[in-house]
Each structure stands twice: as structure tokens, then as C-alpha cells.
Amino acid sequence: MRRLTGILLARDVFNKVRALDPTPGAFTYLEGNVLKIWSSEEVNQDVEAKFDKVGTIIKQDKKNIYVLCGNEYSIKSK
């Protein structure tokens, strides 16, 4: 698996996840645990609160995690 690091733009994350699927696979860390990213999608989020730090989880539901990227987009990881 390959760790996603140093990527700021949602399109770059999307392309990296797509390139690494199914093998070797993409992952990152969440609260010290490995989080495998099976797929991703670039989405334009209308974020009510201001988040300054790229990589911040801005929304979560039962199937997806939305992470802020540096181009006013977020990435939806499945």
C-alpha cells in the first residue's frame, strides 16, 4: 500500500487513489490507525464553518469521510 502524504489538491488525491486501486492501495492514518481508501470523489463542499488546515475532516456519515483540500474542494473517501 502507498500512503497519501503531501497532497493538497482534491484532484491530485482522486488521481492517486484511482492509480493505486486495487493494488498496491492507498491509505492514510486516522487517530493512529491505518485507514484504507477504497475510492474517492472530488466534491465542491459548501462549508459553513471555516476550516484553515488542509486535511481536516469537515464532514462524516456512515459511508464517507469528507476531507478539506487546498482548492476549496474536499475529497469524499469511501
N, C-alpha and C positions, 0 to 999 in steps of 0.2 A: 504494500500500500504506500501511497505517497501523501505526505502531509501538506495541506494547503497553508502556506505561510507567505506573508509579504504581498498578498494580492489585494489591491484596493478597489478595483472596478468590478461591478457585478458581472459584466460581460466576460471579463477575464476568469472569474470564478466559474461561471457557467461553462466556458470552453474547457477549462482544466478538468472539471468534474466529468464532463462528457468524454474527454480524451482518455481519462483513466478508468472508465467503466467498460466492461466489468472487471478487468484486471489491469493493473495491479490494485486499483481502487483508490478513492480519495478519502481522507479523514482529517479531522482536527481534534482538538481537545475541548471538552466542556466540563468544567468543575473537576479537572484532573482525570476524567475518564475519556477514553477514545470514543469519538463519535464518527461512525462511518457515514459518508454522504453518498446515498444511492443515486440521487438525481437532483437537479437544481433548475431553477427558472428565474430569469431576471424579471422583476416586477417593479412598477412605479408605485411606491407607497406614499400615501398622504399621511404623513406622521404628524400628529397633533403636538406632541411634546418634542422639544429639541434634544437630539442626541448628538453629541460632539465627537464621540470616539467611533471610528470605523471598526467594525467587528462586534459592536454592541447588539445583543438580541433585543429587537424592538417589538416583537410580537411572537406569540406561540399559540398553537392549537394542538389538537390531538394527533395530527399527522405531519405538521410542518413547523419549522422554525424559520423566522424571518430575521436576517442579519443585515444591519446597515452597512452600505458600501459608500465609497467616496464620490459617487457621481449622482447623488440624490435618488439613487435606486437602492433597492435591497435585493438580497438573494433569498429565494424561498428554497430551503433544503428539505428534501423528502427522505 
